[in-house]
Each structure stands twice: as structure tokens, then as C-alpha cells.
Amino acid sequence: MKFNIEVRIRLKKGMLNPEAATIQRALALLGYEVEDTDTIDIITFKMEEDNIKRVEEEVEDMCQRLLCNPVIHDYEIKINPEDQI
């Protein structure tokens, strides 16, 4: 069975986010008043596997080992069978 995976990665609360700060300043210069600007990275991919539990384990391992830095990032994993999207 094929699964669609989405990993959303953001900086933990309290971490400086220069990208978001720059966006917020630029929007203010354009006349838009916004607050609490944040950025998020979204990584999507597909995996072939018989068992969704195995997919969950593998994606969690990917996040811990490569996709995220658990010290500074929070992440959210969404897994859907391909035929349910």
C-alpha cells in the first residue's frame, strides 16, 4: 500500500525566527499590520509499505535523524493512504 506523508516543521516557541521577523517587517513596510508571524517547512513524500505502524516508525526515525533538529524544532506528521486523498 502506498502512503502520502506530510511533515510540518517549525521552530519551537521561544526560538528566534529571523525569517518570520523579516517577513513581518516587510509586510509592515507595505502597510500590512500583522502579529505573531511564523514560518513552517512542509516536506511531502510517498512511501510503499504494508503496515501503517511501520510507516509511522520510519517517518518518526527520519524526523529524529535528518529532517528535524529535535532541540530547536517541533514537528507534526500526517500519514494518509494514497487512495484516501
N, C-alpha and C positions, 0 to 999 in steps of 0.2 A: 504494500500500500504506500502511496506517495503522500507526504505531508508538506504543507506550506508552513514555514516558520517565520516569525517576526520577532526580532529582539529590539526592544527600545532601551536606549542607554542615555542616562542623564547624570549630571554631576550631583553628588549628594548635597543636601541642604547645608549651607554654611561654606561651601567651597566657592572660591572666586570663579566667576564665569566671564572672562573678558569678551568673549564673542557676544554674549547676551547684552553686556553693558554697552558695547559698541553699537549694536542694533538699536537699543533703547535711545542712546544719544542721537543717532542718525534720524530716527523717527521723530524725536523732539525737534530737530533742526528742520524737518519737513512740516512741522506744525501738528504732529500727532502726539497727544499726551497719553502715554501708556505706562503701566507699572508692572513690576514683578516679571520682567522679561526673562524667559528661559529658553534654552536650546535643547534639542534632543536629537540623537542619532538613531536612525532606524535601519536595521540590517535585515534583509529578507533573503530567504533561500528555500530550496526544496530538499527533502530527504526521502529516500526509499527505505522503508523498514516495515517489518511485520507487526511490531508491537509499539503502541504509543508510549508506554512506560520507558522503553529503550530510547525512543526519540527524546523524551524529556531528560533522561540521564545524560545523553550525549550532548544535547544543546546546553545543559547546565555546565557540563565539563568544558565545552567550547568557551562559554562566557567566563568561567573562572581562569582558564588557561591563556586565552588570547583576546577575545572580543572586548573584555572589560578589565578595568583595574578595580577590584572589589574594595580597595582602600578609599578611592575617591568617587566611584560610580555606583549608582543604583541601576538595576535593570529589571525589565519585565519581559517575560517570554510568552508568546502566543503560538499555539500549535493547532492547526486545523487540518483534517483530512482534505486532500485536494478536491474531492467531489462535493464538499460542503461549502465552497466559497462562491 
